[in-house]
Amino acid sequence: DVVIENFTPGTLERWGLGWEDLKAVNPRLIMVRVSGYGQTGPNAKRSGYDRIALGFSGYMYPTGFPDRFPVRPAFATADYNTGTFAALSAMFALYHRDARGGEGQMIDLALYEAPFRITADMMVKYFQTGEVRERIGNRNPTFSPAGTFQTRDGRYVQIAAGGDNVWQRLAHAIDLGHLADDPRYAKSRARIERADELEALLAEWIAAHDFADIEARLDKANVPFGGIHTAADIARDPHFAARGNLARVPDAEEGEVTMPGVVPQMRGTPRSEEHTSELQSRLHLV
């Protein structure tokens, strides 16, 4: 009863398999149509890929550092988010049909719309103030200190301590307790205005300490902190193991494959990584 289609708009109609054609045969049908720019609008006939959608959506322009050109995320953000939106849309339509007594329906989803929808307040600010959000690297424009720093032993860490109480705990944890109540840094607005100098202080301190020392201090102080994991870090991290985030599944060609486990975890429904493995191998997702 659910059909997911990702052809260029008009293709199914030419084959006699468009929404109106299929609905006439099965009024309960739910069709999810995914294309680069959607079924309507002046760009509807254009083709699209993940990076094209990221650029068009506005998601990519503010991503990166101010002295360089925009950066595409390392993974297919538009593709995966569109898949999630498509699945959620189909579930809504199934609920509307089966639990609310409705009919089937056609869902029109463009590849750029999912990343556009998660651009937070970018458009609100533009229409209210005319501000175009620019690239600021790893900084948060409304939150400080927050950033990415390098440790003495070459690891990368992230700290998010924008709240006043969290800033107090951070300052004491990293031997900067004398700055905890300093008027230049005590309140969030003041820290945002002095983000450059404040984060330079953090960078200097972190560069003089090893990752394990920093982690122990900030974990004890309940400061939001984390390393930036490589694949190797994930493979040996005990939390990933405890959560079942890595699953070993049989594969007809490779023998055993270790891959991300099924999420979300539903206590009443057993997970089945085998189905995910089969689907990924068929689609050759990268």
C-alpha positions in Angstrom: 0.0 0.0 0.0 3.0 2.3 0.2 5.0 3.3 -2.9 8.2 5.3 -2.7 9.3 6.9 -6.0 12.4 9.0 -6.8 12.1 9.5 -10.5 12.2 12.9 -12.2 8.7 14.4 -12.1 6.5 13.2 -15.0 8.3 9.9 -15.5 5.7 7.7 -13.8 2.9 9.6 -15.6 4.5 8.8 -19.0 4.4 5.1 -18.0 0.8 5.3 -16.9 1.9 4.8 -13.3 1.3 8.3 -11.9 -0.5 9.2 -8.7 -3.9 9.6 -10.4 -3.5 6.4 -12.4 -2.6 4.3 -9.3 -5.1 6.0 -7.1 -7.9 5.0 -9.5 -6.9 1.4 -9.0 -6.3 1.6 -5.2 -7.7 4.6 -3.4 -5.9 3.4 -0.2 -2.5 3.8 -1.8 0.1 6.0 -0.2 2.8 7.3 -2.5 5.9 9.2 -1.4 7.4 11.1 -4.3 11.0 12.2 -3.8 12.8 14.3 -6.4 15.5 17.0 -6.4 13.1 19.9 -6.4 9.7 18.4 -5.9 6.8 17.8 -8.3 5.9 21.5 -8.7 7.7 24.8 -9.1 10.1 26.2 -11.8 12.9 23.8 -11.0 10.8 20.7 -10.9 12.3 19.1 -13.9 15.9 19.6 -12.7 17.9 16.7 -11.5 19.4 16.8 -8.0 22.0 15.1 -5.8 22.8 15.4 -2.1 25.4 18.2 -2.6 23.1 20.1 -5.0 20.3 20.0 -2.4 22.6 21.2 0.4 23.7 24.2 -1.7 20.2 25.1 -2.8 18.7 24.7 0.7 20.9 27.3 2.4 22.3 24.6 4.7 25.8 24.7 3.1 26.5 28.4 2.7 27.1 29.0 6.5 29.1 25.8 6.9 32.8 26.2 7.2 35.3 28.9 8.1 35.0 32.6 7.1 38.2 32.7 5.1 37.3 29.7 2.9 34.5 28.6 0.6 31.4 26.7 1.9 32.0 23.1 2.9 29.9 20.1 2.2 29.3 17.9 5.3 31.3 14.7 5.2 28.2 12.5 4.8 25.1 12.6 2.6 23.1 14.8 5.0 20.4 15.7 2.5 19.9 12.1 1.3 19.6 10.6 4.8 17.4 13.4 6.2 15.1 13.1 3.2 14.9 9.4 3.8 13.9 10.1 7.4 11.3 12.7 6.4 9.9 10.3 3.8 9.5 7.5 6.3 7.9 9.9 8.8 5.5 11.2 6.1 4.5 7.7 5.2 3.7 6.9 8.8 1.6 10.0 9.2 -0.3 9.1 6.0 -0.8 5.5 7.3 -2.2 6.9 10.6 -4.5 9.3 8.7 -5.8 6.4 6.5 -6.0 3.6 9.0 -6.7 5.3 12.4 -8.7 8.3 11.2 -10.7 6.8 8.4 -9.1 8.7 5.6 -8.0 7.7 2.2 -4.5 7.2 0.8 -2.6 10.2 -0.4 0.4 11.4 -2.3 3.3 12.9 -0.5 5.5 15.4 -2.4 9.0 15.7 -0.9 12.0 17.6 -2.5 15.6 16.6 -1.7 16.4 20.2 -0.6 13.5 20.5 1.8 14.7 18.4 4.6 18.0 20.3 5.0 16.2 23.6 4.5 13.8 22.7 7.3 16.7 22.1 9.8 18.4 25.5 9.2 17.0 26.7 12.5 16.3 30.4 12.7 18.3 31.4 9.6 15.3 32.6 7.6 13.6 34.1 10.6 16.6 36.4 11.2 16.9 37.3 7.6 13.2 38.4 7.3 13.4 40.3 10.7 16.8 41.9 10.3 18.1 41.4 6.8 21.1 39.4 8.3 22.6 36.8 6.1 24.2 34.1 8.2 27.8 33.7 7.4 30.5 31.1 8.1 32.0 31.3 11.6 33.7 27.9 11.8 32.8 25.9 14.9 31.6 28.8 16.9 28.0 29.3 18.0 26.9 33.0 17.5 24.5 32.9 20.5 26.6 30.7 22.9 30.0 31.1 24.4 32.3 29.5 25.2 31.6 26.8 22.6 34.1 25.5 20.2 36.6 22.9 19.0 40.1 22.8 20.5 43.2 20.7 20.2 44.8 19.0 23.2 48.5 18.6 23.9 48.4 14.9 22.8 46.8 15.8 19.4 43.1 15.0 20.1 40.3 17.3 19.2 37.7 18.2 21.9 34.5 20.2 22.0 33.2 22.2 24.8 29.7 23.8 25.2 29.5 26.0 28.3 27.2 28.8 27.3 25.0 28.8 30.5 26.2 31.0 33.3 26.3 28.1 35.8 28.1 25.9 33.4 30.7 28.6 32.7 31.3 28.8 36.5 31.9 25.1 36.7 34.2 25.1 33.6 36.3 28.0 34.9 36.9 26.3 38.3 37.6 23.0 36.6 40.4 24.4 34.3 42.2 26.6 36.9 40.5 29.8 35.7 38.4 30.2 38.8 39.4 33.8 39.2 37.5 34.5 36.0 34.3 32.8 37.0 32.7 36.0 38.4 34.7 38.4 36.4 32.2 41.0 34.9 33.8 40.4 31.5 32.7 36.8 31.5 30.1 36.2 34.2 27.1 36.7 32.0 26.2 35.1 28.7 25.9 38.3 26.8 29.3 39.5 28.0 30.9 36.2 27.0 29.4 36.3 23.5 30.8 39.8 23.0 34.3 38.6 24.1 34.1 35.2 22.5 37.5 35.7 20.7 39.5 36.4 23.8 37.6 33.9 26.0 38.0 31.0 23.5 41.7 31.9 23.1 42.1 31.4 26.8 40.5 28.0 26.6 42.5 27.1 23.5 45.7 27.9 25.4 44.8 25.9 28.5 43.6 22.9 26.5 46.7 22.9 24.3 48.8 22.5 27.5 46.8 19.4 28.7 46.2 15.9 27.5 42.8 14.6 26.6 42.4 12.2 29.5 43.2 14.9 32.0 40.7 17.3 30.4 38.0 14.6 30.2 38.4 13.7 33.9 38.2 17.3 35.0 35.2 18.3 32.9 33.3 15.1 33.5 33.7 15.5 37.2 32.5 19.2 36.9 29.5 18.2 34.8 30.6 20.4 31.9 29.3 19.3 28.4 32.4 18.0 26.8 33.3 15.4 24.2 36.1 14.2 21.9 35.7 14.2 18.2 35.7 10.5 17.4 37.4 8.9 14.4 36.1 5.5 13.2 38.9 3.9 15.3 37.8 5.8 18.4 34.2 4.6 17.9 35.3 1.0 17.4 36.9 0.9 20.9 34.6 3.2 22.8 32.8 1.3 25.6 29.6 3.4 25.3 29.0 2.5 21.7 29.5 -1.2 22.7 27.1 -0.9 25.7 24.4 0.6 23.6 24.7 -2.0 20.9 25.6 0.8 18.3 27.9 -1.6 16.5 26.4 -4.8 15.2 28.1 -7.8 13.6 26.0 -9.3 10.9 26.5 -12.1 8.4 27.0 -11.1 4.8 26.8 -13.5 1.8 29.9 -12.0 0.2 32.0 -10.6 3.0 31.4 -13.1 5.7 30.8 -10.9 8.8 30.3 -7.2 8.6 30.4 -4.7 11.4 28.1 -1.9 10.9 25.9 0.7 12.7 23.2 -1.0 14.7 19.5 -0.3 14.3 18.2 2.9 15.9 15.9 3.8 17.6 15.8 0.9 20.0 12.3 -0.2 20.8 12.0 -2.5 23.8 9.0 -4.3 22.5 10.4 -4.9 18.9 13.5 -7.0 18.5 16.2 -5.4 16.3 17.2 -7.0 13.0 20.5 -5.7 11.7 20.4 -8.4 9.0 17.7 -6.5 7.1 19.6 -3.3 7.3 22.8 -5.0 6.1 21.0 -6.5 3.1 19.4 -3.1 2.2 22.7 -1.2 2.4 24.6 -3.7 0.3 21.9 -3.5 -2.4 21.9 0.2 -2.5 25.6 0.6 -2.1 25.1 3.5 0.3 28.2 5.6 1.0 
